[in-house]
């Protein structure tokens, strides 16, 4: 008989491009946002990629990417 809301669809699939209309992807309760391609898929970022900037870079954190005010990029190493 169908569903009454998006929360009822546990595996939604888009039939076209998703326009977020100026809004952001966010998570509840400080959860991670994970993009996971299947198989040999990749995550492609087209356009300008902006990193969070810090006047004084923090200590490296696992998997983190950020920039300082001088456009130096920092990449944290994920511990296994």
Secondary structure, DSSP 4 states (H G I P E B T S, - for coil): ---SSGGG-TT---SS----TT-----STT--------TT------S-----EESSPPPP-TT-EEEETT--EEEPPPP-
